Amino acid sequence: MTTPTLLLVAKAPVPGLVKTRLAAGVGETVATAVAAAALLDTIEACTLAVGPDRCRLALSGDLAEGVRADEIRTALAGWTLAPQRGDGLGERLAHAHSEVTGPVVQIGMDTPQVTPDGLLAVADGLGAADAVLAPAEDGGWWALALRDPSAANALRDVPMSTSRTYAATRSALEALGLRVTAGERLRDVDHLADVAPVAAAAPSTRFAMTAAEIARVAR
């Protein structure tokens, strides 16, 4: 199979724009630092998996206004960057996929424990299916691989950020006649309770190092 494009759909780590649910417990400064660390870890995993020339970032917000902006821009060397378009998340995801040609693996920035091998495993699932949907523990999903990116139009009407998002997304894809298989289940970071388990799963990441600050503030 052709090497896929890795499509990262993310927000610039700007206070008030990212990790708002986490910020309710630890404050915007720490939550934004966590977001920046998670974004850097995810960028690194994508780059190591397929090389920067096969990586694309669909971005909401202005990196220049964000935490660790220079470090993030350096990590994105060789990537293709584009602004997100659309109102709801489903529409923004569909637009981001529409700018890709060939097989694609789309992820977000909430699973900093993801590895290059984990991303390639999702892509490899396309050898026997039209789509691979990797579930998150909260009922959502953290990765979507598609042989044909145009199938992401099915996401436009899927309710996002609910406990039924995985099931609804899978149903929408299967309604197109696609063969859908499940990828590895991961825990994403939305709330304070998610931080310690994810950091423990990837202790050498920037996210894990930043998590120590979360623990200090939360005490």
Backbone bond lengths (Angstrom), bond angles and torsions (degrees), N, CA, C in turn:
res aa  C-N    CA-C-N  psi(-1)  N-CA   C-N-CA  omega(-1)  CA-C   N-CA-C  phi
1 M - - - 1.462 - - 1.524 110.26 -
2 T 1.305 116.51 146.39 1.457 121.82 176.02 1.522 110.22 -59.24
3 T 1.347 115.86 140.55 1.464 119.30 176.40 1.524 109.07 -57.36
4 P 1.328 117.75 127.95 1.465 119.49 -175.81 1.521 111.87 -74.84
5 T 1.307 114.62 160.90 1.461 120.78 164.86 1.521 108.05 -82.52
6 L 1.322 116.65 134.43 1.460 120.68 172.24 1.525 107.96 -96.12
7 L 1.303 115.77 117.00 1.457 123.46 -176.16 1.526 108.63 -106.94
8 L 1.306 116.11 111.30 1.456 122.43 177.84 1.525 108.61 -99.74
9 V 1.314 116.31 119.81 1.464 122.09 178.37 1.521 106.62 -106.53
10 A 1.332 116.52 114.50 1.462 119.46 -168.87 1.523 111.01 -148.68
11 K 1.339 113.81 168.93 1.454 122.29 175.39 1.521 109.55 -109.94
12 A 1.312 116.90 145.15 1.456 120.23 172.47 1.528 108.29 -63.81
13 P 1.330 118.00 139.42 1.470 120.29 -178.27 1.525 112.28 -75.93
14 V 1.310 113.89 74.41 1.462 122.62 -179.39 1.532 108.32 -108.12
15 P 1.323 119.52 131.03 1.470 120.89 179.48 1.528 111.64 -53.12
16 G 1.318 115.39 132.70 1.456 121.01 -179.72 1.512 113.66 90.34
17 L 1.344 117.71 -15.87 1.467 121.37 -179.24 1.514 111.38 -99.02
18 V 1.335 117.87 -31.15 1.458 121.51 -173.43 1.530 111.34 -119.83
19 K 1.326 115.17 154.74 1.462 123.08 173.19 1.532 112.78 48.11
20 T 1.333 116.53 47.13 1.460 119.85 -176.33 1.525 111.98 -68.22
21 R 1.335 117.23 -33.53 1.464 118.96 178.10 1.526 110.91 -70.09
22 L 1.316 116.59 -37.97 1.457 120.48 175.88 1.527 110.35 -67.41
23 A 1.328 116.51 -39.56 1.463 121.01 -178.86 1.521 112.16 -61.05
24 A 1.323 116.69 -27.89 1.462 119.48 178.70 1.521 111.62 -61.86
25 G 1.334 116.78 -24.91 1.449 120.35 -179.30 1.509 115.02 -99.80
26 V 1.342 117.21 -29.27 1.471 119.90 -173.08 1.523 113.55 -124.25
27 G 1.328 117.22 -5.64 1.458 120.63 -178.75 1.516 112.43 94.75
28 E 1.325 115.82 155.21 1.465 121.05 -174.70 1.518 112.90 -65.61
29 T 1.329 118.09 -36.12 1.467 120.16 -176.12 1.519 111.11 -62.50
30 V 1.324 116.72 -49.58 1.466 120.24 -179.36 1.525 110.60 -68.73
31 A 1.326 117.32 -42.63 1.459 120.43 -179.28 1.521 111.43 -61.27
32 T 1.318 116.98 -38.67 1.460 120.29 179.36 1.523 110.95 -69.76
33 A 1.321 117.00 -36.76 1.467 120.22 175.67 1.524 110.98 -62.53
34 V 1.317 116.29 -40.29 1.463 120.95 176.58 1.522 110.71 -62.53
35 A 1.324 116.84 -43.27 1.463 121.00 179.28 1.521 111.27 -61.30
36 A 1.332 116.92 -42.70 1.463 120.33 179.70 1.519 110.78 -63.64
37 A 1.334 116.37 -42.19 1.463 119.91 179.05 1.523 110.93 -64.11
38 A 1.329 116.67 -43.73 1.461 120.56 179.49 1.527 111.25 -63.27
39 L 1.327 116.31 -39.86 1.462 119.94 178.28 1.524 110.99 -63.55
40 L 1.320 117.20 -43.99 1.464 120.54 179.02 1.524 111.56 -63.21
41 D 1.323 117.30 -42.23 1.461 120.05 178.03 1.525 111.31 -61.95
42 T 1.325 116.52 -40.86 1.464 120.55 -178.68 1.522 111.12 -69.39
43 I 1.318 116.98 -41.38 1.469 120.62 176.40 1.525 110.16 -58.32
44 E 1.324 116.58 -44.59 1.461 120.51 -179.34 1.529 111.55 -62.70
45 A 1.331 117.20 -43.74 1.462 120.30 179.77 1.524 111.40 -61.73
46 C 1.332 116.32 -42.58 1.463 120.28 179.10 1.530 111.17 -63.47
47 T 1.320 116.59 -46.54 1.455 121.19 -178.34 1.523 111.09 -61.05
48 L 1.317 116.29 -44.11 1.461 119.78 -179.86 1.523 111.81 -68.09
49 A 1.327 117.95 -28.71 1.458 121.33 -178.08 1.519 112.73 -71.43
50 V 1.325 117.89 -45.67 1.475 119.61 -171.68 1.520 113.83 -133.06
51 G 1.328 118.29 -3.56 1.459 120.61 -175.95 1.513 111.27 89.39
52 P 1.327 117.40 149.15 1.468 120.24 -174.41 1.517 114.04 -63.32
53 D 1.324 117.80 -27.70 1.467 119.63 -177.68 1.527 112.28 -70.88
54 R 1.339 117.81 -13.73 1.458 121.35 177.04 1.533 111.70 -105.91
55 C 1.327 116.99 13.93 1.461 121.66 -177.23 1.518 110.92 -112.62
56 R 1.321 115.18 142.25 1.463 121.08 -178.44 1.530 108.85 -138.12
57 L 1.326 116.17 136.33 1.466 122.09 177.71 1.517 109.30 -114.07
58 A 1.331 116.11 120.45 1.468 122.45 169.85 1.517 106.36 -97.92
59 L 1.309 116.34 111.63 1.467 121.75 -166.63 1.515 112.46 -112.76
60 S 1.334 114.34 137.54 1.455 121.74 168.24 1.522 107.98 -106.43
61 G 1.332 117.35 130.21 1.451 120.73 -179.70 1.523 112.25 94.25
62 D 1.330 115.13 179.58 1.456 122.88 -174.28 1.525 109.38 -111.69
63 L 1.326 117.00 114.99 1.458 120.43 179.66 1.525 112.04 -57.38
64 A 1.314 116.49 -33.91 1.461 120.08 -177.39 1.522 112.22 -61.33
65 E 1.325 117.55 -24.15 1.458 121.86 -179.44 1.530 111.99 -93.06
66 G 1.324 116.91 -0.85 1.447 120.55 -171.80 1.520 114.58 -96.93
67 V 1.310 114.80 169.08 1.457 123.21 176.02 1.530 109.36 -70.21
68 R 1.336 116.40 140.66 1.467 123.92 178.12 1.529 111.78 56.94
69 A 1.332 115.19 36.77 1.462 120.88 -174.09 1.523 112.42 -58.68
70 D 1.339 117.82 -45.99 1.461 120.10 -177.76 1.523 110.78 -64.42
71 E 1.325 116.60 -41.02 1.459 120.75 179.74 1.526 111.19 -64.03
72 I 1.312 116.42 -40.48 1.463 120.52 179.46 1.524 110.56 -66.59
73 R 1.325 116.84 -43.28 1.466 119.22 179.57 1.528 110.79 -62.91
74 T 1.313 117.66 -38.63 1.464 120.43 176.95 1.523 110.58 -63.63
75 A 1.321 117.26 -42.53 1.462 121.41 179.83 1.526 111.98 -64.45
76 L 1.333 116.74 -26.13 1.469 121.54 -178.03 1.529 113.26 -88.44
77 A 1.303 118.07 8.11 1.472 120.54 179.60 1.528 110.22 -56.75
78 G 1.320 115.93 128.01 1.456 121.63 -179.98 1.514 114.44 89.05
79 W 1.335 117.72 -10.86 1.461 121.51 177.35 1.527 110.56 -77.43
80 T 1.332 115.59 160.21 1.459 122.36 168.24 1.526 107.82 -97.14
81 L 1.326 116.48 127.81 1.466 121.60 -179.48 1.522 109.79 -113.65
82 A 1.318 115.78 138.94 1.460 121.35 177.94 1.518 109.07 -146.82
83 P 1.328 117.91 147.46 1.469 119.82 177.06 1.523 111.00 -74.51
84 Q 1.320 116.09 148.90 1.460 119.72 172.16 1.523 109.76 -70.51
85 R 1.337 115.53 147.40 1.456 121.08 178.69 1.528 109.08 -130.08
86 G 1.318 115.92 141.90 1.454 120.15 177.33 1.515 111.66 117.85
87 D 1.318 115.19 168.58 1.462 121.17 -176.04 1.531 111.35 -90.52
88 G 1.310 118.30 -69.40 1.455 120.64 179.91 1.519 111.96 -82.36
89 L 1.340 116.27 168.08 1.458 120.27 -178.47 1.519 112.11 -62.41
90 G 1.329 117.62 -41.86 1.456 119.89 179.14 1.517 112.44 -58.29
91 E 1.336 116.27 -41.69 1.467 120.20 178.56 1.516 111.10 -67.45
92 R 1.339 117.43 -39.18 1.463 120.09 179.41 1.529 111.31 -65.73
93 L 1.338 116.12 -38.24 1.458 119.03 177.51 1.523 111.00 -65.06
94 A 1.317 116.47 -43.27 1.467 119.85 179.39 1.521 111.24 -60.83
95 H 1.326 117.26 -43.48 1.465 120.49 178.20 1.530 110.95 -63.04
96 A 1.329 117.24 -42.07 1.467 120.14 -178.74 1.523 110.67 -62.09
97 H 1.325 117.29 -41.73 1.462 120.70 178.30 1.529 111.56 -66.76
98 S 1.317 116.82 -32.79 1.469 119.95 -176.98 1.517 112.65 -64.99
99 E 1.330 117.49 -16.12 1.455 121.78 -179.09 1.533 112.24 -95.42
100 V 1.337 116.36 8.04 1.461 122.32 -178.76 1.523 109.27 -111.85
101 T 1.318 116.18 144.19 1.457 122.34 174.65 1.525 108.77 -114.31
102 G 1.325 116.22 133.79 1.458 120.01 177.65 1.514 112.09 86.31
103 P 1.330 117.08 -176.46 1.464 120.46 -176.58 1.520 111.68 -59.62
104 V 1.337 115.42 145.85 1.462 120.81 -174.40 1.524 109.36 -140.37
105 V 1.320 115.83 144.17 1.463 122.34 169.53 1.519 106.53 -119.93
106 Q 1.329 116.32 116.36 1.463 121.24 -177.99 1.514 110.05 -106.48
107 I 1.337 115.46 133.10 1.460 120.95 177.39 1.523 108.68 -135.60
108 G 1.334 114.69 172.16 1.455 121.27 173.33 1.516 109.67 -111.47
109 M 1.329 116.03 -161.54 1.469 121.10 -176.18 1.523 112.32 -111.76
110 D 1.342 116.85 16.38 1.466 120.65 -173.72 1.522 113.84 -98.86
111 T 1.343 118.03 3.90 1.464 121.56 -179.58 1.529 109.28 -126.55
112 P 1.335 117.30 70.87 1.470 119.96 -176.43 1.520 113.35 -66.61
113 Q 1.331 117.61 -11.02 1.457 120.84 177.45 1.523 112.95 -80.37
114 V 1.319 117.97 -5.00 1.463 120.78 -178.26 1.526 110.16 -64.22
115 T 1.320 115.87 143.53 1.462 122.06 -178.34 1.521 110.21 -113.75
116 P 1.339 117.24 161.79 1.468 119.02 173.59 1.524 112.35 -55.36
117 D 1.332 116.88 -43.13 1.468 119.54 178.80 1.526 111.49 -63.43
118 G 1.326 116.63 -36.17 1.459 119.63 177.89 1.520 112.22 -64.52
119 L 1.321 116.33 -39.37 1.459 120.32 177.70 1.528 111.29 -67.21
120 L 1.327 116.40 -41.51 1.462 119.92 179.54 1.519 111.35 -67.78
121 A 1.332 117.05 -31.31 1.463 120.16 176.92 1.524 110.87 -64.42
122 V 1.336 116.34 -39.50 1.463 119.51 175.75 1.526 110.01 -62.06
123 A 1.330 116.45 -44.86 1.460 120.06 179.17 1.521 111.73 -62.72
124 D 1.326 116.74 -39.89 1.466 120.22 -178.48 1.519 112.00 -62.51
125 G 1.323 117.22 -25.30 1.459 120.25 178.37 1.513 113.25 -62.21
126 L 1.339 116.69 -19.87 1.463 120.17 178.65 1.525 112.01 -71.48
127 G 1.330 117.36 -9.45 1.459 119.09 175.80 1.517 112.51 -67.06
128 A 1.328 117.10 -23.19 1.462 120.84 -177.77 1.522 112.82 -125.32
129 A 1.323 117.21 5.50 1.472 120.28 -177.44 1.525 109.41 -148.79
130 D 1.324 115.15 165.23 1.460 120.71 176.62 1.519 111.56 -86.91
131 A 1.330 115.68 -23.13 1.462 121.17 -178.05 1.524 109.05 -149.21
132 V 1.319 114.90 145.14 1.466 121.67 173.14 1.522 106.98 -123.50
133 L 1.316 116.41 124.43 1.459 121.91 -179.23 1.528 107.47 -118.23
134 A 1.315 116.06 117.32 1.463 121.22 -175.96 1.526 109.43 -99.39
135 P 1.323 117.82 117.11 1.473 120.70 -172.52 1.522 113.30 -77.09
136 A 1.312 114.94 150.99 1.459 122.71 169.19 1.525 108.14 -100.98
137 E 1.321 116.32 156.57 1.463 120.01 -175.09 1.521 113.43 -66.38
138 D 1.336 117.14 -20.57 1.464 119.67 -177.63 1.523 113.75 -88.60
139 G 1.328 117.22 7.26 1.459 120.42 -179.99 1.506 113.87 99.28
140 G 1.316 117.71 -5.03 1.456 121.58 174.37 1.517 111.25 -93.69
141 W 1.306 116.80 -154.89 1.461 121.44 175.52 1.520 109.74 -143.44
142 W 1.343 115.77 152.27 1.464 119.84 -177.02 1.520 113.02 -110.95
143 A 1.325 117.70 -14.81 1.474 120.00 179.60 1.520 109.52 -148.66
144 L 1.329 114.15 145.57 1.464 121.66 176.26 1.516 108.29 -138.10
145 A 1.323 116.01 120.07 1.468 121.32 175.05 1.523 108.58 -108.11
146 L 1.316 115.33 135.92 1.459 121.21 -179.96 1.525 110.17 -133.20
147 R 1.327 116.55 135.07 1.466 119.26 171.53 1.524 110.43 -66.00
148 D 1.328 115.07 -40.50 1.465 121.59 -178.84 1.530 108.11 -119.07
149 P 1.340 117.77 110.09 1.465 120.34 -176.53 1.529 114.07 -59.15
150 S 1.324 117.91 -22.93 1.467 119.45 -178.57 1.526 111.68 -64.35
151 A 1.325 117.17 -20.26 1.465 120.10 178.10 1.519 111.83 -63.55
152 A 1.331 117.31 -17.18 1.468 120.53 178.99 1.516 112.58 -66.47
153 N 1.320 118.02 -10.38 1.465 119.38 173.39 1.524 111.34 -58.70
154 A 1.334 116.04 -24.14 1.463 119.94 178.55 1.518 112.16 -64.58
155 L 1.329 117.63 -18.17 1.463 121.11 -177.60 1.521 113.30 -77.17
156 R 1.316 117.45 -16.77 1.462 120.98 -173.33 1.524 112.61 -56.75
157 D 1.318 117.38 -35.84 1.461 120.29 -174.79 1.526 112.79 -106.48
158 V 1.321 116.91 12.08 1.464 120.08 -179.83 1.531 109.43 -87.73
159 P 1.319 119.13 126.48 1.467 120.45 175.26 1.528 109.89 -66.17
160 M 1.314 116.43 124.79 1.451 121.48 -177.10 1.534 110.57 -98.88
161 S 1.332 115.34 160.64 1.471 123.01 175.99 1.524 112.45 59.99
162 T 1.334 115.95 41.37 1.452 121.22 174.08 1.528 108.64 -127.66
163 S 1.313 116.12 169.14 1.465 120.24 178.43 1.522 112.22 -72.66
164 R 1.332 117.61 -6.75 1.467 122.56 179.79 1.519 112.27 -111.28
165 T 1.320 117.99 8.77 1.465 119.57 -174.61 1.526 112.26 -63.76
166 Y 1.339 117.29 -41.82 1.471 118.82 178.64 1.523 110.31 -59.96
167 A 1.325 116.60 -50.84 1.462 120.58 -177.26 1.527 111.29 -61.81
168 A 1.339 116.66 -41.45 1.466 120.18 -179.33 1.516 111.27 -68.20
169 T 1.328 116.73 -38.20 1.465 119.91 178.71 1.520 110.70 -65.92
170 R 1.318 115.82 -45.00 1.465 118.97 179.87 1.530 110.52 -61.53
171 S 1.319 116.79 -42.85 1.469 120.47 178.98 1.522 111.21 -61.69
172 A 1.349 116.87 -40.58 1.467 120.62 -179.79 1.524 111.22 -65.10
173 L 1.322 116.74 -39.36 1.467 120.16 178.57 1.526 111.31 -69.65
174 E 1.319 116.40 -41.68 1.469 119.93 179.62 1.523 111.27 -67.45
175 A 1.335 117.38 -27.84 1.464 120.47 177.56 1.523 111.36 -65.95
176 L 1.345 116.37 -21.34 1.468 120.33 175.40 1.527 112.18 -82.17
177 G 1.318 116.21 -3.27 1.459 120.50 -177.56 1.519 113.49 89.74
178 L 1.343 117.39 12.56 1.462 120.89 -178.02 1.530 110.82 -80.87
179 R 1.321 115.24 145.68 1.463 121.25 169.11 1.528 106.96 -84.67
180 V 1.321 116.41 118.58 1.467 121.98 -174.98 1.523 109.28 -116.10
181 T 1.331 115.69 132.71 1.457 120.74 174.45 1.521 109.14 -123.77
182 A 1.327 115.80 159.24 1.461 120.88 -177.07 1.522 110.73 -92.42
183 G 1.331 115.89 141.93 1.453 121.87 173.18 1.516 110.72 -96.12
184 E 1.319 115.69 -171.35 1.458 121.86 179.84 1.526 110.77 -63.39
185 R 1.324 116.08 141.06 1.456 121.57 176.66 1.531 109.65 -85.59
186 L 1.327 117.08 130.98 1.459 122.33 176.59 1.526 109.75 -129.66
187 R 1.306 115.05 161.39 1.464 121.29 174.16 1.516 108.34 -97.41
188 D 1.322 117.02 127.46 1.458 118.82 175.70 1.524 110.43 -97.07
189 V 1.320 114.93 165.59 1.467 120.82 -173.20 1.526 109.23 -104.30
190 D 1.316 114.99 104.51 1.465 121.45 175.83 1.517 112.14 -120.77
191 H 1.330 116.25 -33.77 1.460 122.08 -173.30 1.524 110.07 -126.13
192 L 1.307 116.01 166.87 1.456 121.20 179.93 1.529 111.73 -57.18
193 A 1.325 117.23 -37.29 1.466 120.93 -178.60 1.524 112.53 -65.29
194 D 1.334 117.97 -18.25 1.465 121.06 -179.61 1.530 112.35 -82.74
195 V 1.317 116.94 -20.65 1.463 120.70 -168.89 1.522 112.46 -64.72
196 A 1.324 117.56 -53.93 1.466 120.58 -175.11 1.525 112.76 -62.45
197 P 1.339 120.02 -45.92 1.464 118.96 179.49 1.528 113.32 -62.28
198 V 1.329 116.96 -39.79 1.472 119.31 179.74 1.527 110.69 -69.28
199 A 1.326 116.78 -40.93 1.471 119.75 177.31 1.524 110.94 -61.99
200 A 1.329 116.94 -39.10 1.460 120.45 179.40 1.525 111.55 -66.52
201 A 1.329 116.71 -31.05 1.462 120.59 179.88 1.528 112.32 -73.94
202 A 1.335 116.40 -20.04 1.469 120.71 -177.97 1.520 109.20 -142.21
203 P 1.346 117.64 69.54 1.471 120.74 -170.10 1.518 115.33 -67.77
204 S 1.330 117.44 -16.90 1.467 119.35 -177.79 1.521 113.24 -94.43
205 T 1.317 117.89 3.53 1.457 121.29 -176.49 1.525 111.75 -81.82
206 R 1.320 115.38 162.71 1.462 121.16 172.62 1.527 109.63 -61.43
207 F 1.327 115.16 -37.17 1.455 119.79 179.25 1.525 110.80 -58.47
208 A 1.329 117.02 -46.49 1.460 120.38 -178.29 1.520 111.21 -62.72
209 M 1.329 116.18 -38.67 1.462 118.90 178.54 1.529 110.93 -65.64
210 T 1.313 116.68 -38.63 1.457 120.66 178.69 1.526 111.46 -71.52
211 A 1.327 116.88 -27.70 1.462 121.01 -179.46 1.519 112.34 -61.59
212 A 1.316 116.99 -26.61 1.460 119.44 177.38 1.527 110.81 -60.95
213 E 1.341 116.13 -34.35 1.458 120.30 177.36 1.524 110.94 -68.78
214 I 1.350 116.45 -36.28 1.461 120.32 176.42 1.521 109.99 -60.43
215 A 1.330 116.37 -45.29 1.455 120.04 -178.13 1.525 110.71 -62.29
216 R 1.325 116.55 -38.30 1.461 120.39 -179.10 1.522 110.49 -66.09
217 V 1.344 117.09 -44.74 1.459 121.48 -176.43 1.535 110.49 -69.90
218 A 1.333 116.05 -34.51 1.451 120.05 -175.38 1.518 113.04 -74.40
219 R 1.333 118.16 -18.82 1.471 121.10 -178.98 1.532 111.42 -68.11
